[in-house]
Structure formats: C-alpha cells, structure tokens
Amino acid sequence: MRRVTLDILFALAMLTSATPAVHAQEFEPRTYAVAPVNFNFVGIRYGFASGNVFMDPALPVKDVEGDIHLVVTRYTRSLSIFRRPSKVKVILPWSSGRWDGFLEDEFRTRSATGPRRRGDRR
C-alpha cells in the first residue's frame, strides 16, 4: 500500500509539474520533408522544471516541491529503400527527478532516474 501511494504521488507530481502556459511546436519542424540520402542528424534537448506541486486538497499530501531534469537524444539517418527516400530515427529519453513533501504528516522524499518503463517498480 505504501509503495502504491508513492507511485501515485510520483504520477501526480509528473502531471502537475508542467508549466501553465504551453505553446505547441513540432519536435522536428520538417518531419515530412525529404532529406538527402545518407544524411545523419544528431539532436539533444534539455529541459528543467522546479517548484511547488499543487495537489488536490482531498489527498493526504501537502507542501510538495519537485525538481525534474529531462534529456532527449535522437539520431536520424536518411537512406534509400527500394529507390524511395526513407528515414530511420532512434530516440532515447532520460529523466531525473526529486520530490519532497509531507505524506500523511510525515516528510517523504522520492527520487527517480532513467527511462521509466511500463510496469517498472522502482
């Protein structure tokens, strides 16, 4: 039960830690543009978020603060398959986060690092 509560706290912290005003933008602006054959592209993105995490007052959680680092690395290779231009992409996300707060009036800290997979029980 304790582990489930910490996982719920982690999920809520991730959902509520986004900035209030978000503007849409394509991750790769020229996604469907044809690139020259044998073209390699490497990209790295970094994001950081820090601050208070606001929770539903009905939850036994209060005074939660979080720091989240996110790095996304990608590699794109253009090639020709059956005389058609094609792209192969490999994307590797990595994140690290730390959350502090009171759960049922007891101070708790939660840290998580690395790519989180479905069903992962860290």
Number of C-alpha atoms within 10 A of each C-alpha: 6 7 10 10 12 15 15 12 20 18 11 15 23 15 10 13 18 12 8 7 6 7 5 6 7 7 8 8 8 9 10 8 7 12 16 13 14 13 11 14 11 12 11 12 11 11 10 12 14 16 12 18 21 15 16 9 8 6 10 12 19 20 13 20 18 21 18 20 15 17 15 14 14 14 14 15 17 18 18 12 9 7 7 9 14 16 18 10 11 10 12 11 14 14 17 16 20 17 22 18 20 15 18 11 10 9 13 14 14 14 14 14 14 12 13 14 7 6 6 7 9 9
